[in-house]
Amino acid sequence: MDMRVCSVCGKQYDKCKTPYIAEGHFRWQDVACSPKCAMEYLARKEQAIKEQEAPAPAKQTRKTAKRSQKASTTEAKVESQPE
């Protein structure tokens, strides 16, 4: 018997002996002990991918801080002028 450990719950399970039907297709039996754990596994992977793709917040430098302060001051002046 070829035992595997579930990537989600840590439970040991027998590896599926069914041959691959098509290369590149996701088989939950390769990573999880049950379809429920496989869904959790996919949700975690999806979240990790989203976190990697999210751009890091821009670091504010003195120059950009002055620009944003200048822009807000200009906006305030425009708003305070009567039409």
N, C-alpha and C positions, 0 to 999 in steps of 0.2 A: 504494500500500500504506500502510495505517495501522499504524505500528509503536508498540508499547507496551514499557515496561520492567517486568519482573517485580518485584513488591513484595518478594519473598523473596531471590531470587538475583541480581537485577540484569540478567539476560539479556534481550535484545530479542526480541520475538515479534510475529507478525502478529495484529492484533485480529480476533476472530471476527466474521464478517459476518452471522451468523445473527441474525434479529430477536428482540427480547425476546418470550417467550411470555406471561409474566405479570409485571406490575410488582411490585417488592418481593421478588422471588426472588433468591437469591444465585447469581451466575454466576461460576464460578472463572475463566473466560476474561477477565473484566474486571480481575482483580488479579494473576493468576499465569500463568506460561508452561506449567504442567503441573498435573495433579491432585495430584501429590506436593507441589509448592510451595503449592498452594491449601490443602492440609491443614495445612501449617506456618503459613501466613498465618492461618487460622482459630484455630489453637492459640495463636498470639501474641495475637490479638485477645481471645480468651477470657481469657487470663492478665491482660491489661491491664485488662479489665473487672472481674475479681475483685480486683485490686489497688486499683482506684478505689472499689469497694464496701466494702472492709475498713475497719472503723472504726480511727481513729488511737488509739494507746494513751493512756489518760487520764494527764494530767499530775498528778503528786502534789504537793499543796501542803502547807504545814505543818499545816493543819487536818486534812486527810485522813491525813497521816502519824501524827498524834497519835491519831486514831480507830482506825487499824489497830493501833497499838501498844497502845492501851487494850484493844481486843478480844482481842488475842493474850495479854495479861496476864490478862484475865478467864478465857479458856479454860484457861490454865495453872493458875489457882487452882481451877477446877472440876475439872480432871483430878486434881489432887493431893489433893483431899478424899476421905477414906474413905467408903465407902457404908454 
